[in-house]
Amino acid sequence: MHNEEFNDVCPSPNIIRVIKPRRMRWVGHVAFIGERKGGYRVIVGKPEEQRPRVRPGHRWEDNIKTDFEDA
């Protein structure tokens, strides 16, 4: 069975449409609580140690920026 046929028989929500609102809601929550908790440091913090030189992956901050651009 091809993917299109499977989706016609058993529709499921698009995972991107589920993840983006949840991620944006979480960022709003972290921005509201501010510097009092650890989640804020995860979003705005910079690592103290040097990372190995490899192709950089997507960071959480990059995903949030693209979510707001798409919205």
PyMOL Python script that loads the backbone (N, CA, C, O; Angstrom):
from pymol import cmd

cmd.read_pdbstr("""\
ATOM      1  N   MET A   1       0.841  -1.173   0.000  1.00  0.00           N
ATOM      2  CA  MET A   1       0.000   0.000   0.000  1.00  0.00           C
ATOM      3  C   MET A   1       0.893   1.244   0.000  1.00  0.00           C
ATOM      4  O   MET A   1       1.832   1.339   0.790  1.00  0.00           O
ATOM      5  N   HIS A   2       0.600   2.179  -0.873  1.00  0.00           N
ATOM      6  CA  HIS A   2       1.366   3.418  -0.938  1.00  0.00           C
ATOM      7  C   HIS A   2       0.933   4.369   0.176  1.00  0.00           C
ATOM      8  O   HIS A   2      -0.145   4.222   0.751  1.00  0.00           O
ATOM      9  N   ASN A   3       1.786   5.341   0.469  1.00  0.00           N
ATOM     10  CA  ASN A   3       1.491   6.296   1.536  1.00  0.00           C
ATOM     11  C   ASN A   3       0.193   7.048   1.288  1.00  0.00           C
ATOM     12  O   ASN A   3      -0.581   7.269   2.219  1.00  0.00           O
ATOM     13  N   GLU A   4      -0.054   7.446   0.041  1.00  0.00           N
ATOM     14  CA  GLU A   4      -1.272   8.189  -0.259  1.00  0.00           C
ATOM     15  C   GLU A   4      -2.507   7.350   0.021  1.00  0.00           C
ATOM     16  O   GLU A   4      -3.497   7.848   0.558  1.00  0.00           O
ATOM     17  N   GLU A   5      -2.447   6.079  -0.342  1.00  0.00           N
ATOM     18  CA  GLU A   5      -3.574   5.184  -0.089  1.00  0.00           C
ATOM     19  C   GLU A   5      -3.779   4.980   1.408  1.00  0.00           C
ATOM     20  O   GLU A   5      -4.909   4.953   1.897  1.00  0.00           O
ATOM     21  N   PHE A   6      -2.683   4.838   2.115  1.00  0.00           N
ATOM     22  CA  PHE A   6      -2.783   4.647   3.558  1.00  0.00           C
ATOM     23  C   PHE A   6      -3.392   5.880   4.222  1.00  0.00           C
ATOM     24  O   PHE A   6      -4.231   5.751   5.114  1.00  0.00           O
ATOM     25  N   ASN A   7      -2.979   7.065   3.798  1.00  0.00           N
ATOM     26  CA  ASN A   7      -3.512   8.295   4.375  1.00  0.00           C
ATOM     27  C   ASN A   7      -4.991   8.466   4.072  1.00  0.00           C
ATOM     28  O   ASN A   7      -5.724   9.035   4.881  1.00  0.00           O
ATOM     29  N   ASP A   8      -5.445   7.980   2.912  1.00  0.00           N
ATOM     30  CA  ASP A   8      -6.868   8.050   2.592  1.00  0.00           C
ATOM     31  C   ASP A   8      -7.683   7.124   3.495  1.00  0.00           C
ATOM     32  O   ASP A   8      -8.792   7.467   3.907  1.00  0.00           O
ATOM     33  N   VAL A   9      -7.131   5.958   3.797  1.00  0.00           N
ATOM     34  CA  VAL A   9      -7.845   4.979   4.616  1.00  0.00           C
ATOM     35  C   VAL A   9      -7.793   5.345   6.094  1.00  0.00           C
ATOM     36  O   VAL A   9      -8.789   5.229   6.808  1.00  0.00           O
ATOM     37  N   CYS A  10      -6.631   5.785   6.542  1.00  0.00           N
ATOM     38  CA  CYS A  10      -6.425   6.053   7.967  1.00  0.00           C
ATOM     39  C   CYS A  10      -5.819   7.454   8.131  1.00  0.00           C
ATOM     40  O   CYS A  10      -4.608   7.581   8.312  1.00  0.00           O
ATOM     41  N   PRO A  11      -6.643   8.502   8.069  1.00  0.00           N
ATOM     42  CA  PRO A  11      -6.079   9.859   8.175  1.00  0.00           C
ATOM     43  C   PRO A  11      -5.558  10.128   9.583  1.00  0.00           C
ATOM     44  O   PRO A  11      -6.167   9.734  10.577  1.00  0.00           O
ATOM     45  N   SER A  12      -4.435  10.798   9.642  1.00  0.00           N
ATOM     46  CA  SER A  12      -3.845  11.184  10.918  1.00  0.00           C
ATOM     47  C   SER A  12      -3.439  12.648  10.819  1.00  0.00           C
ATOM     48  O   SER A  12      -3.195  13.150   9.721  1.00  0.00           O
ATOM     49  N   PRO A  13      -3.362  13.343  11.963  1.00  0.00           N
ATOM     50  CA  PRO A  13      -2.986  14.757  11.915  1.00  0.00           C
ATOM     51  C   PRO A  13      -1.539  14.931  11.445  1.00  0.00           C
ATOM     52  O   PRO A  13      -0.677  14.098  11.726  1.00  0.00           O
ATOM     53  N   ASN A  14      -1.299  15.999  10.745  1.00  0.00           N
ATOM     54  CA  ASN A  14       0.055  16.320  10.302  1.00  0.00           C
ATOM     55  C   ASN A  14       0.890  16.641  11.533  1.00  0.00           C
ATOM     56  O   ASN A  14       0.526  17.517  12.317  1.00  0.00           O
ATOM     57  N   ILE A  15       1.996  15.946  11.709  1.00  0.00           N
ATOM     58  CA  ILE A  15       2.804  16.094  12.919  1.00  0.00           C
ATOM     59  C   ILE A  15       3.367  17.507  13.056  1.00  0.00           C
ATOM     60  O   ILE A  15       3.533  18.000  14.172  1.00  0.00           O
ATOM     61  N   ILE A  16       3.660  18.156  11.942  1.00  0.00           N
ATOM     62  CA  ILE A  16       4.186  19.524  11.991  1.00  0.00           C
ATOM     63  C   ILE A  16       3.126  20.471  12.551  1.00  0.00           C
ATOM     64  O   ILE A  16       3.443  21.374  13.325  1.00  0.00           O
ATOM     65  N   ARG A  17       1.865  20.264  12.158  1.00  0.00           N
ATOM     66  CA  ARG A  17       0.781  21.112  12.663  1.00  0.00           C
ATOM     67  C   ARG A  17       0.484  20.855  14.129  1.00  0.00           C
ATOM     68  O   ARG A  17      -0.181  21.665  14.774  1.00  0.00           O
ATOM     69  N   VAL A  18       0.957  19.760  14.657  1.00  0.00           N
ATOM     70  CA  VAL A  18       0.785  19.466  16.076  1.00  0.00           C
ATOM     71  C   VAL A  18       1.953  20.032  16.884  1.00  0.00           C
ATOM     72  O   VAL A  18       1.753  20.582  17.968  1.00  0.00           O
ATOM     73  N   ILE A  19       3.166  19.899  16.359  1.00  0.00           N
ATOM     74  CA  ILE A  19       4.361  20.285  17.112  1.00  0.00           C
ATOM     75  C   ILE A  19       4.521  21.803  17.190  1.00  0.00           C
ATOM     76  O   ILE A  19       4.828  22.324  18.263  1.00  0.00           O
ATOM     77  N   LYS A  20       4.323  22.528  16.082  1.00  0.00           N
ATOM     78  CA  LYS A  20       4.577  23.975  16.068  1.00  0.00           C
ATOM     79  C   LYS A  20       3.772  24.742  17.114  1.00  0.00           C
ATOM     80  O   LYS A  20       4.363  25.532  17.849  1.00  0.00           O
ATOM     81  N   PRO A  21       2.449  24.551  17.221  1.00  0.00           N
ATOM     82  CA  PRO A  21       1.717  25.306  18.259  1.00  0.00           C
ATOM     83  C   PRO A  21       2.160  24.964  19.671  1.00  0.00           C
ATOM     84  O   PRO A  21       2.199  25.836  20.539  1.00  0.00           O
ATOM     85  N   ARG A  22       2.493  23.708  19.906  1.00  0.00           N
ATOM     86  CA  ARG A  22       2.948  23.316  21.240  1.00  0.00           C
ATOM     87  C   ARG A  22       4.292  23.959  21.563  1.00  0.00           C
ATOM     88  O   ARG A  22       4.512  24.419  22.684  1.00  0.00           O
ATOM     89  N   ARG A  23       5.185  23.991  20.585  1.00  0.00           N
ATOM     90  CA  ARG A  23       6.498  24.593  20.800  1.00  0.00           C
ATOM     91  C   ARG A  23       6.364  26.087  21.039  1.00  0.00           C
ATOM     92  O   ARG A  23       7.040  26.636  21.909  1.00  0.00           O
ATOM     93  N   MET A  24       5.497  26.755  20.278  1.00  0.00           N
ATOM     94  CA  MET A  24       5.306  28.190  20.453  1.00  0.00           C
ATOM     95  C   MET A  24       4.635  28.495  21.798  1.00  0.00           C
ATOM     96  O   MET A  24       4.956  29.500  22.432  1.00  0.00           O
ATOM     97  N   ARG A  25       3.704  27.635  22.237  1.00  0.00           N
ATOM     98  CA  ARG A  25       3.058  27.820  23.537  1.00  0.00           C
ATOM     99  C   ARG A  25       4.086  27.670  24.650  1.00  0.00           C
ATOM    100  O   ARG A  25       4.063  28.419  25.626  1.00  0.00           O
ATOM    101  N   TRP A  26       4.998  26.691  24.502  1.00  0.00           N
ATOM    102  CA  TRP A  26       6.018  26.481  25.523  1.00  0.00           C
ATOM    103  C   TRP A  26       6.959  27.682  25.604  1.00  0.00           C
ATOM    104  O   TRP A  26       7.330  28.103  26.699  1.00  0.00           O
ATOM    105  N   VAL A  27       7.349  28.239  24.451  1.00  0.00           N
ATOM    106  CA  VAL A  27       8.236  29.410  24.446  1.00  0.00           C
ATOM    107  C   VAL A  27       7.547  30.597  25.115  1.00  0.00           C
ATOM    108  O   VAL A  27       8.184  31.347  25.854  1.00  0.00           O
ATOM    109  N   GLY A  28       6.253  30.771  24.859  1.00  0.00           N
ATOM    110  CA  GLY A  28       5.511  31.841  25.532  1.00  0.00           C
ATOM    111  C   GLY A  28       5.485  31.651  27.030  1.00  0.00           C
ATOM    112  O   GLY A  28       5.606  32.616  27.786  1.00  0.00           O
ATOM    113  N   HIS A  29       5.327  30.415  27.464  1.00  0.00           N
ATOM    114  CA  HIS A  29       5.336  30.125  28.898  1.00  0.00           C
ATOM    115  C   HIS A  29       6.698  30.436  29.506  1.00  0.00           C
ATOM    116  O   HIS A  29       6.780  31.041  30.575  1.00  0.00           O
ATOM    117  N   VAL A  30       7.756  30.027  28.832  1.00  0.00           N
ATOM    118  CA  VAL A  30       9.106  30.266  29.351  1.00  0.00           C
ATOM    119  C   VAL A  30       9.407  31.761  29.378  1.00  0.00           C
ATOM    120  O   VAL A  30      10.045  32.248  30.311  1.00  0.00           O
ATOM    121  N   ALA A  31       8.954  32.491  28.363  1.00  0.00           N
ATOM    122  CA  ALA A  31       9.162  33.942  28.356  1.00  0.00           C
ATOM    123  C   ALA A  31       8.402  34.592  29.504  1.00  0.00           C
ATOM    124  O   ALA A  31       8.864  35.583  30.069  1.00  0.00           O
ATOM    125  N   PHE A  32       7.248  34.049  29.853  1.00  0.00           N
ATOM    126  CA  PHE A  32       6.451  34.612  30.945  1.00  0.00           C
ATOM    127  C   PHE A  32       7.126  34.393  32.290  1.00  0.00           C
ATOM    128  O   PHE A  32       7.172  35.308  33.112  1.00  0.00           O
ATOM    129  N   ILE A  33       7.654  33.190  32.526  1.00  0.00           N
ATOM    130  CA  ILE A  33       8.263  32.928  33.830  1.00  0.00           C
ATOM    131  C   ILE A  33       9.615  33.608  33.962  1.00  0.00           C
ATOM    132  O   ILE A  33      10.085  33.831  35.078  1.00  0.00           O
ATOM    133  N   GLY A  34      10.247  33.940  32.847  1.00  0.00           N
ATOM    134  CA  GLY A  34      11.488  34.709  32.879  1.00  0.00           C
ATOM    135  C   GLY A  34      12.672  33.935  33.411  1.00  0.00           C
ATOM    136  O   GLY A  34      12.758  32.717  33.258  1.00  0.00           O
ATOM    137  N   GLU A  35      13.578  34.652  34.034  1.00  0.00           N
ATOM    138  CA  GLU A  35      14.859  34.089  34.455  1.00  0.00           C
ATOM    139  C   GLU A  35      14.772  33.276  35.738  1.00  0.00           C
ATOM    140  O   GLU A  35      15.791  32.778  36.216  1.00  0.00           O
ATOM    141  N   ARG A  36      13.591  33.130  36.302  1.00  0.00           N
ATOM    142  CA  ARG A  36      13.466  32.419  37.576  1.00  0.00           C
ATOM    143  C   ARG A  36      13.707  30.928  37.449  1.00  0.00           C
ATOM    144  O   ARG A  36      14.138  30.292  38.411  1.00  0.00           O
ATOM    145  N   LYS A  37      13.441  30.361  36.295  1.00  0.00           N
ATOM    146  CA  LYS A  37      13.522  28.909  36.143  1.00  0.00           C
ATOM    147  C   LYS A  37      14.570  28.512  35.114  1.00  0.00           C
ATOM    148  O   LYS A  37      15.105  29.366  34.407  1.00  0.00           O
ATOM    149  N   GLY A  38      14.861  27.232  35.030  1.00  0.00           N
ATOM    150  CA  GLY A  38      15.906  26.719  34.159  1.00  0.00           C
ATOM    151  C   GLY A  38      15.559  26.738  32.684  1.00  0.00           C
ATOM    152  O   GLY A  38      16.460  26.793  31.847  1.00  0.00           O
ATOM    153  N   GLY A  39      14.265  26.693  32.334  1.00  0.00           N
ATOM    154  CA  GLY A  39      13.876  26.669  30.929  1.00  0.00           C
ATOM    155  C   GLY A  39      14.320  27.911  30.182  1.00  0.00           C
ATOM    156  O   GLY A  39      14.657  27.841  29.000  1.00  0.00           O
ATOM    157  N   TYR A  40      14.322  29.045  30.861  1.00  0.00           N
ATOM    158  CA  TYR A  40      14.758  30.295  30.243  1.00  0.00           C
ATOM    159  C   TYR A  40      16.231  30.218  29.864  1.00  0.00           C
ATOM    160  O   TYR A  40      16.631  30.690  28.800  1.00  0.00           O
ATOM    161  N   ARG A  41      17.030  29.624  30.737  1.00  0.00           N
ATOM    162  CA  ARG A  41      18.462  29.498  30.444  1.00  0.00           C
ATOM    163  C   ARG A  41      18.709  28.567  29.277  1.00  0.00           C
ATOM    164  O   ARG A  41      19.687  28.734  28.547  1.00  0.00           O
ATOM    165  N   VAL A  42      17.835  27.585  29.089  1.00  0.00           N
ATOM    166  CA  VAL A  42      17.987  26.662  27.962  1.00  0.00           C
ATOM    167  C   VAL A  42      17.779  27.399  26.651  1.00  0.00           C
ATOM    168  O   VAL A  42      18.494  27.154  25.680  1.00  0.00           O
ATOM    169  N   ILE A  43      16.805  28.302  26.615  1.00  0.00           N
ATOM    170  CA  ILE A  43      16.495  29.008  25.376  1.00  0.00           C
ATOM    171  C   ILE A  43      17.520  30.094  25.066  1.00  0.00           C
ATOM    172  O   ILE A  43      18.003  30.171  23.936  1.00  0.00           O
ATOM    173  N   VAL A  44      17.862  30.932  26.036  1.00  0.00           N
ATOM    174  CA  VAL A  44      18.731  32.077  25.762  1.00  0.00           C
ATOM    175  C   VAL A  44      20.182  31.836  26.117  1.00  0.00           C
ATOM    176  O   VAL A  44      21.037  32.652  25.774  1.00  0.00           O
ATOM    177  N   GLY A  45      20.487  30.745  26.792  1.00  0.00           N
ATOM    178  CA  GLY A  45      21.853  30.487  27.239  1.00  0.00           C
ATOM    179  C   GLY A  45      22.778  30.086  26.107  1.00  0.00           C
ATOM    180  O   GLY A  45      22.347  29.568  25.077  1.00  0.00           O
ATOM    181  N   LYS A  46      24.031  30.331  26.318  1.00  0.00           N
ATOM    182  CA  LYS A  46      25.076  29.931  25.383  1.00  0.00           C
ATOM    183  C   LYS A  46      25.971  28.910  26.081  1.00  0.00           C
ATOM    184  O   LYS A  46      26.277  29.080  27.262  1.00  0.00           O
ATOM    185  N   PRO A  47      26.396  27.863  25.392  1.00  0.00           N
ATOM    186  CA  PRO A  47      27.268  26.876  26.034  1.00  0.00           C
ATOM    187  C   PRO A  47      28.614  27.490  26.386  1.00  0.00           C
ATOM    188  O   PRO A  47      29.147  28.322  25.652  1.00  0.00           O
ATOM    189  N   GLU A  48      29.149  27.067  27.515  1.00  0.00           N
ATOM    190  CA  GLU A  48      30.424  27.612  27.986  1.00  0.00           C
ATOM    191  C   GLU A  48      31.619  26.903  27.372  1.00  0.00           C
ATOM    192  O   GLU A  48      32.688  27.497  27.230  1.00  0.00           O
ATOM    193  N   GLU A  49      31.451  25.654  27.009  1.00  0.00           N
ATOM    194  CA  GLU A  49      32.579  24.907  26.468  1.00  0.00           C
ATOM    195  C   GLU A  49      32.551  24.909  24.948  1.00  0.00           C
ATOM    196  O   GLU A  49      31.503  25.108  24.333  1.00  0.00           O
ATOM    197  N   GLN A  50      33.706  24.687  24.357  1.00  0.00           N
ATOM    198  CA  GLN A  50      33.823  24.671  22.899  1.00  0.00           C
ATOM    199  C   GLN A  50      33.281  23.363  22.356  1.00  0.00           C
ATOM    200  O   GLN A  50      33.590  22.298  22.889  1.00  0.00           O
ATOM    201  N   ARG A  51      32.481  23.425  21.308  1.00  0.00           N
ATOM    202  CA  ARG A  51      31.927  22.232  20.688  1.00  0.00           C
ATOM    203  C   ARG A  51      32.812  21.811  19.521  1.00  0.00           C
ATOM    204  O   ARG A  51      33.509  22.644  18.940  1.00  0.00           O
ATOM    205  N   PRO A  52      32.790  20.533  19.175  1.00  0.00           N
ATOM    206  CA  PRO A  52      33.618  20.085  18.053  1.00  0.00           C
ATOM    207  C   PRO A  52      33.157  20.711  16.740  1.00  0.00           C
ATOM    208  O   PRO A  52      31.983  21.043  16.580  1.00  0.00           O
ATOM    209  N   ARG A  53      34.082  20.869  15.810  1.00  0.00           N
ATOM    210  CA  ARG A  53      33.764  21.492  14.526  1.00  0.00           C
ATOM    211  C   ARG A  53      33.159  20.461  13.587  1.00  0.00           C
ATOM    212  O   ARG A  53      33.867  19.691  12.940  1.00  0.00           O
ATOM    213  N   VAL A  54      31.860  20.465  13.531  1.00  0.00           N
ATOM    214  CA  VAL A  54      31.105  19.618  12.615  1.00  0.00           C
ATOM    215  C   VAL A  54      29.985  20.464  12.032  1.00  0.00           C
ATOM    216  O   VAL A  54      29.776  21.605  12.445  1.00  0.00           O
ATOM    217  N   ARG A  55      29.280  19.909  11.089  1.00  0.00           N
ATOM    218  CA  ARG A  55      28.163  20.647  10.502  1.00  0.00           C
ATOM    219  C   ARG A  55      27.136  20.937  11.589  1.00  0.00           C
ATOM    220  O   ARG A  55      26.645  20.005  12.226  1.00  0.00           O
ATOM    221  N   PRO A  56      26.800  22.204  11.818  1.00  0.00           N
ATOM    222  CA  PRO A  56      25.858  22.514  12.890  1.00  0.00           C
ATOM    223  C   PRO A  56      24.453  22.032  12.547  1.00  0.00           C
ATOM    224  O   PRO A  56      23.995  22.161  11.412  1.00  0.00           O
ATOM    225  N   GLY A  57      23.791  21.484  13.531  1.00  0.00           N
ATOM    226  CA  GLY A  57      22.411  21.046  13.358  1.00  0.00           C
ATOM    227  C   GLY A  57      21.454  22.190  13.640  1.00  0.00           C
ATOM    228  O   GLY A  57      21.874  23.308  13.940  1.00  0.00           O
ATOM    229  N   HIS A  58      20.180  21.904  13.541  1.00  0.00           N
ATOM    230  CA  HIS A  58      19.192  22.920  13.865  1.00  0.00           C
ATOM    231  C   HIS A  58      19.139  23.101  15.377  1.00  0.00           C
ATOM    232  O   HIS A  58      19.102  22.132  16.136  1.00  0.00           O
ATOM    233  N   ARG A  59      19.137  24.336  15.786  1.00  0.00           N
ATOM    234  CA  ARG A  59      19.006  24.631  17.196  1.00  0.00           C
ATOM    235  C   ARG A  59      17.548  24.938  17.505  1.00  0.00           C
ATOM    236  O   ARG A  59      16.769  25.263  16.609  1.00  0.00           O
ATOM    237  N   TRP A  60      17.191  24.834  18.759  1.00  0.00           N
ATOM    238  CA  TRP A  60      15.833  25.129  19.208  1.00  0.00           C
ATOM    239  C   TRP A  60      15.459  26.558  18.813  1.00  0.00           C
ATOM    240  O   TRP A  60      14.344  26.809  18.354  1.00  0.00           O
ATOM    241  N   GLU A  61      16.380  27.476  18.992  1.00  0.00           N
ATOM    242  CA  GLU A  61      16.143  28.885  18.674  1.00  0.00           C
ATOM    243  C   GLU A  61      15.837  29.051  17.186  1.00  0.00           C
ATOM    244  O   GLU A  61      14.962  29.840  16.829  1.00  0.00           O
ATOM    245  N   ASP A  62      16.527  28.336  16.325  1.00  0.00           N
ATOM    246  CA  ASP A  62      16.269  28.424  14.885  1.00  0.00           C
ATOM    247  C   ASP A  62      14.862  27.942  14.552  1.00  0.00           C
ATOM    248  O   ASP A  62      14.175  28.548  13.730  1.00  0.00           O
ATOM    249  N   ASN A  63      14.432  26.852  15.187  1.00  0.00           N
ATOM    250  CA  ASN A  63      13.088  26.343  14.950  1.00  0.00           C
ATOM    251  C   ASN A  63      12.032  27.348  15.380  1.00  0.00           C
ATOM    252  O   ASN A  63      11.033  27.523  14.683  1.00  0.00           O
ATOM    253  N   ILE A  64      12.231  28.007  16.506  1.00  0.00           N
ATOM    254  CA  ILE A  64      11.267  29.001  16.995  1.00  0.00           C
ATOM    255  C   ILE A  64      11.184  30.168  16.020  1.00  0.00           C
ATOM    256  O   ILE A  64      10.089  30.640  15.714  1.00  0.00           O
ATOM    257  N   LYS A  65      12.325  30.639  15.530  1.00  0.00           N
ATOM    258  CA  LYS A  65      12.323  31.757  14.586  1.00  0.00           C
ATOM    259  C   LYS A  65      11.576  31.404  13.310  1.00  0.00           C
ATOM    260  O   LYS A  65      10.803  32.220  12.809  1.00  0.00           O
ATOM    261  N   THR A  66      11.788  30.209  12.773  1.00  0.00           N
ATOM    262  CA  THR A  66      11.068  29.821  11.562  1.00  0.00           C
ATOM    263  C   THR A  66       9.582  29.627  11.839  1.00  0.00           C
ATOM    264  O   THR A  66       8.761  29.892  10.961  1.00  0.00           O
ATOM    265  N   ASP A  67       9.210  29.170  13.043  1.00  0.00           N
ATOM    266  CA  ASP A  67       7.793  29.050  13.390  1.00  0.00           C
ATOM    267  C   ASP A  67       7.112  30.406  13.381  1.00  0.00           C
ATOM    268  O   ASP A  67       6.001  30.535  12.867  1.00  0.00           O
ATOM    269  N   PHE A  68       7.761  31.422  13.941  1.00  0.00           N
ATOM    270  CA  PHE A  68       7.164  32.746  13.962  1.00  0.00           C
ATOM    271  C   PHE A  68       7.120  33.375  12.569  1.00  0.00           C
ATOM    272  O   PHE A  68       6.209  34.144  12.264  1.00  0.00           O
ATOM    273  N   GLU A  69       8.097  33.053  11.728  1.00  0.00           N
ATOM    274  CA  GLU A  69       8.071  33.565  10.356  1.00  0.00           C
ATOM    275  C   GLU A  69       6.940  32.932   9.559  1.00  0.00           C
ATOM    276  O   GLU A  69       6.325  33.595   8.725  1.00  0.00           O
ATOM    277  N   ASP A  70       6.657  31.643   9.809  1.00  0.00           N
ATOM    278  CA  ASP A  70       5.593  30.948   9.102  1.00  0.00           C
ATOM    279  C   ASP A  70       4.211  31.371   9.575  1.00  0.00           C
ATOM    280  O   ASP A  70       3.247  31.320   8.811  1.00  0.00           O
ATOM    281  N   ALA A  71       4.113  31.791  10.842  1.00  0.00           N
ATOM    282  CA  ALA A  71       2.805  32.117  11.416  1.00  0.00           C
ATOM    283  C   ALA A  71       2.226  33.393  10.879  1.00  0.00           C
ATOM    284  O   ALA A  71       1.129  33.788  11.276  1.00  0.00           O
TER     285      ALA A  71
END
""", "prot")
cmd.dss("prot")
cmd.show_as("cartoon", "prot")
cmd.util.cbc("prot")
cmd.orient("prot")
